[in-house]
Amino acid sequence: MEREETLCHCMEITKGELEDAIKEKKLTTVEQVQDETEAGTGCGSCVYDIQDLLDEINGNR
């Protein structure tokens, strides 16, 4: 998935926006990402993608 692709369709948030928020604010949980960006707070179908992104960025893979 490219940075400009929408990861959270309900809130229209791109992968790049989430990557930036996770890195800048040192987010480590889906709940923190939801609080900071509102991603994953609509239908919730992107929660697993958010967790995958967190794992990738924070080295949990």
Backbone as a chain_set.jsonl record, in Angstrom:
{"seq": "MEREETLCHCMEITKGELEDAIKEKKLTTVEQVQDETEAGTGCGSCVYDIQDLLDEINGNR", "coords": {"N": [[0.847, -1.178, 0.0], [0.6, 2.146, -0.888], [1.738, 5.368, 0.355], [-0.125, 7.389, -0.23], [-2.527, 6.139, -0.464], [-5.84, 5.519, 0.706], [-6.353, 4.462, 3.947], [-8.148, 4.41, 6.076], [-11.334, 4.505, 5.287], [-13.761, 5.572, 6.191], [-13.088, 7.886, 7.628], [-11.483, 9.064, 5.825], [-8.589, 8.903, 5.776], [-5.214, 8.716, 4.989], [-2.636, 6.209, 4.451], [-0.109, 7.357, 4.705], [-0.625, 9.63, 6.296], [-1.278, 8.376, 8.679], [1.096, 6.979, 9.202], [2.836, 9.155, 9.65], [1.664, 10.341, 11.948], [1.943, 8.254, 13.817], [4.738, 8.014, 13.987], [5.578, 10.66, 14.692], [4.236, 11.172, 17.098], [4.886, 9.027, 18.574], [3.197, 6.745, 18.823], [1.759, 3.733, 20.053], [-0.374, 1.99, 20.26], [-3.527, 0.857, 18.905], [-5.664, 2.234, 19.977], [-4.476, 4.657, 20.763], [-3.845, 5.689, 18.253], [-6.423, 5.98, 17.232], [-7.421, 7.945, 18.999], [-5.763, 10.115, 18.357], [-6.08, 10.486, 15.559], [-8.622, 9.738, 14.672], [-8.917, 7.639, 12.964], [-10.213, 4.429, 12.304], [-12.384, 4.652, 13.929], [-14.86, 4.69, 12.853], [-16.467, 2.483, 11.051], [-14.712, 0.513, 11.757], [-13.374, -1.395, 10.277], [-10.753, -1.069, 9.455], [-9.079, -1.432, 11.578], [-7.393, -3.669, 11.946], [-5.547, -3.216, 9.921], [-4.412, -0.85, 10.849], [-3.176, -1.828, 13.155], [-1.313, -3.549, 11.966], [0.277, -1.636, 10.678], [1.265, -0.219, 12.883], [2.788, -2.275, 14.067], [4.681, -2.684, 12.068], [6.024, -0.17, 11.949], [6.898, 0.159, 14.582], [8.568, -1.949, 14.923], [7.642, -4.516, 15.567], [7.554, -6.757, 14.049]], "CA": [[0.0, 0.0, 0.0], [1.36, 3.395, -1.005], [1.425, 6.382, 1.37], [-1.277, 8.225, -0.583], [-3.75, 5.337, -0.483], [-6.693, 5.665, 1.881], [-6.38, 3.297, 4.818], [-9.432, 4.504, 6.771], [-12.261, 5.111, 4.331], [-14.794, 6.342, 6.899], [-12.553, 9.192, 8.012], [-10.675, 9.51, 4.691], [-7.225, 9.096, 6.26], [-4.279, 7.926, 4.187], [-1.578, 5.47, 5.13], [0.948, 8.318, 5.009], [-1.031, 10.448, 7.446], [-1.172, 7.524, 9.868], [2.53, 6.757, 9.449], [3.385, 10.383, 10.22], [1.153, 10.502, 13.312], [2.552, 7.21, 14.657], [6.147, 8.343, 14.199], [5.745, 11.954, 15.366], [3.689, 11.151, 18.457], [5.349, 7.784, 19.197], [2.012, 5.962, 19.175], [2.054, 2.295, 20.125], [-1.591, 1.185, 20.284], [-4.617, 1.269, 18.014], [-6.449, 3.224, 20.707], [-3.772, 5.938, 20.666], [-4.022, 6.153, 16.873], [-7.81, 6.426, 17.131], [-7.555, 9.214, 19.724], [-5.024, 11.18, 17.668], [-6.429, 10.68, 14.15], [-9.986, 9.268, 14.449], [-8.908, 6.455, 12.093], [-10.687, 3.227, 12.959], [-13.487, 4.936, 14.851], [-16.127, 4.597, 12.126], [-16.937, 1.094, 10.959], [-13.731, -0.332, 12.427], [-12.788, -2.425, 9.402], [-9.326, -0.814, 9.225], [-8.341, -1.588, 12.835], [-6.31, -4.638, 11.741], [-4.531, -2.544, 9.106], [-3.725, 0.084, 11.74], [-2.29, -2.628, 13.995], [-0.203, -3.982, 11.112], [1.133, -0.471, 10.467], [1.953, -0.004, 14.158], [3.796, -3.333, 14.214], [5.742, -2.423, 11.086], [6.773, 1.02, 12.325], [7.503, -0.001, 15.911], [9.476, -3.083, 14.921], [7.055, -5.715, 16.168], [7.471, -7.788, 13.012]], "C": [[0.894, 1.244, 0.0], [0.88, 4.407, 0.033], [0.144, 7.163, 1.066], [-2.591, 7.45, -0.629], [-4.52, 5.502, 0.825], [-6.7, 4.368, 2.669], [-7.697, 3.255, 5.592], [-10.406, 5.253, 5.866], [-13.333, 5.955, 5.015], [-14.338, 7.761, 7.201], [-11.643, 9.786, 6.941], [-9.244, 9.857, 5.107], [-6.296, 8.16, 5.504], [-3.268, 7.183, 5.057], [-0.47, 6.426, 5.557], [0.618, 9.193, 6.213], [-0.907, 9.642, 8.74], [0.285, 7.255, 10.214], [3.146, 7.973, 10.144], [2.947, 10.565, 11.674], [1.811, 9.502, 14.26], [3.996, 7.575, 14.991], [6.322, 9.608, 15.025], [5.316, 11.907, 16.825], [4.052, 9.886, 19.215], [4.185, 6.927, 19.702], [2.339, 4.476, 19.129], [0.821, 1.409, 20.125], [-2.619, 1.731, 19.294], [-5.438, 2.363, 18.684], [-5.799, 4.609, 20.656], [-3.936, 6.535, 19.271], [-5.444, 6.681, 16.692], [-8.001, 7.779, 17.809], [-6.915, 10.37, 18.969], [-5.581, 11.495, 16.282], [-7.889, 10.411, 13.809], [-10.057, 8.091, 13.484], [-9.363, 5.251, 12.9], [-11.858, 3.437, 13.894], [-14.848, 4.917, 14.164], [-16.614, 3.16, 12.157], [-15.976, 0.116, 11.621], [-13.048, -1.361, 11.553], [-11.295, -2.236, 9.166], [-8.473, -1.027, 10.474], [-7.181, -2.57, 12.669], [-5.19, -4.04, 10.893], [-3.736, -1.541, 9.945], [-2.751, -0.683, 12.626], [-1.087, -3.115, 13.2], [0.791, -2.839, 10.898], [1.924, -0.147, 11.742], [3.078, -1.019, 14.345], [4.978, -3.084, 13.292], [6.632, -1.26, 11.536], [7.518, 0.83, 13.638], [8.343, -1.25, 16.041], [8.947, -4.336, 15.57], [6.838, -6.817, 15.144], [8.822, -8.366, 12.797]], "O": [[1.824, 1.358, 0.799], [-0.243, 4.316, 0.528], [-0.585, 7.553, 1.978], [-3.653, 8.043, -0.815], [-3.933, 5.61, 1.902], [-7.012, 3.305, 2.133], [-8.295, 2.19, 5.747], [-10.315, 6.469, 5.702], [-13.766, 6.962, 4.456], [-15.099, 8.716, 7.052], [-11.096, 10.875, 7.117], [-8.75, 10.95, 4.831], [-6.558, 6.962, 5.393], [-3.08, 7.493, 6.233], [0.051, 6.309, 6.666], [1.48, 9.462, 7.05], [-0.482, 10.168, 9.769], [0.667, 7.296, 11.384], [3.89, 7.829, 11.114], [3.762, 10.905, 12.532], [2.193, 9.858, 15.375], [4.423, 7.457, 16.139], [7.125, 9.632, 15.958], [5.945, 12.521, 17.686], [3.603, 9.674, 20.342], [4.184, 6.451, 20.837], [3.099, 4.02, 18.274], [0.945, 0.19, 20.002], [-2.582, 2.898, 18.906], [-5.859, 3.315, 18.026], [-6.492, 5.618, 20.522], [-4.142, 7.74, 19.125], [-5.642, 7.721, 16.063], [-8.663, 8.661, 17.263], [-7.456, 11.476, 18.941], [-5.56, 12.653, 15.864], [-8.349, 10.825, 12.745], [-11.147, 7.589, 13.211], [-8.949, 5.071, 14.046], [-12.283, 2.507, 14.58], [-15.875, 5.108, 14.815], [-17.115, 2.685, 13.176], [-16.373, -0.985, 12.004], [-12.219, -2.129, 12.041], [-10.63, -3.168, 8.713], [-7.26, -0.821, 10.428], [-6.095, -2.33, 13.197], [-4.015, -4.326, 11.123], [-2.525, -1.402, 9.768], [-1.62, -0.241, 12.829], [0.037, -3.097, 13.703], [2.003, -3.051, 10.934], [3.113, 0.162, 11.677], [4.188, -0.659, 14.736], [6.133, -3.251, 13.685], [7.858, -1.367, 11.503], [8.649, 1.293, 13.784], [8.79, -1.587, 17.138], [9.725, -5.144, 16.076], [6.022, -7.713, 15.358], [8.986, -9.256, 11.963]]}, "num_chains": 1, "name": "protein.A"}
